[in-house]
């Protein structure tokens, strides 16, 4: 991760000046071996600001009052810059994590709303399916009630039509009982035209 990677989200990173004064009594009271063995993170956090932003300019050895070795000062400042950069990275990651958590919360709420809508739609589909089954049942019942009436109506129409037609046996008797005189004459006794009427002579 570099400082330019978060330039679009976070302000450009720059190192802060060192103005903290070293409290040598507090530093001397710290048992480094104990902190390392017990992983005492609280002790590190307590001295983090002082160690990171203190200045060793003008500091001298408390025993011999000689200036601090420049190489040691350079090593210490390099460690300070590294810690400051790591603090900046930690802050950026914390902010990003918070943003991700907010988006996750919003997504969870949206998911819950969608699930509620889905459940509501499923209830509607279930209700409509039940209503459709009831309507189909009603339609089948009505069709079964109307079917015998339709059959009876067709039978009545057939009977009515047959009653209006003359009996075939009556027409047959009328034709078979024609006498020769009636056949040759122009009209028979039943009023039907005879052969002379139907086939006139030339």
Phi, psi and omega in degrees: 000134179239165181292333180286340182290333180254018184294328182286339183252321185243155177295154181302140182279140172211150182283143180273152176290153181265113181233353182291140177267134183286126174265093186294331178295316179292321179295317180294336181282347182279129175265100185298317181297322179291319178299318181290319183288324181265001182050056183279085182291329180296322178295320177297316180295328180294324182258008187296313183295316181295315182292323185284322188246015177278161180242133178260007178295127179082000179284144179231159178297133183290341182268308185255355180059024176272152179299153180290143180302125180303324178295320178293321177297319179296317178298318180295318179294323176299319177296321178299314180297322179296316179295319180297319178295320178294325175296320177296317178298319178298317179296317179298316180295325178295316179295318179295320178297321178295319178295319179296319179296322178295317178295323179295319177297316179296320179294323179295318178296318179296321178297319178297319178296318179295321178295322177295318178296320178298317179297320179296318179295321178297321177295320178296316179298318179297318180293316180295323178297317178296318178296322179296319178297319179296318179295318177298321179296318179296318180297316179297321178296316179295320178296320179292332178283324183279338184297312178297323179296320179294319178296318179294323179295319178295320179296320179295322177296320179295316179297318180296320180292321180290331180287336180279340181275141178291147181297138181293328181293326180294318179295322181294317180295322181296323181286320185284338183267008178292132176273167181296323179297316180295326181290321182278333179285175183282344184204144180266175183294335182274358179098355181280148181293142179273189183293325180295326180282324183281319180239081181297147180284146180283000000 
